[in-house]
Amino acid sequence: MALKTFNVEEMVYKKFSAFCKGHGVSMSKQVELFMESMVEEEPEAKQEYLQKLDRIRKGKFMRVDNFANRYGV
């Protein structure tokens, strides 16, 4: 595995970071899956990625407005 550096707009990065955190997914893995889908003739990762996101979206979640107040942290 290689460590690479990319330049992206700050706002795009912040939104994507929040999206990944909100869905409990790794930002690096999402970027990797996107890159694979762009270079594959028949992108296998795309279907796997969509299925994983679908499972995450259907998950049972508990809304916590203020973590520190709720859990005393």
Beta strands, then each sheet from edge to edge (+ up, - down):
end
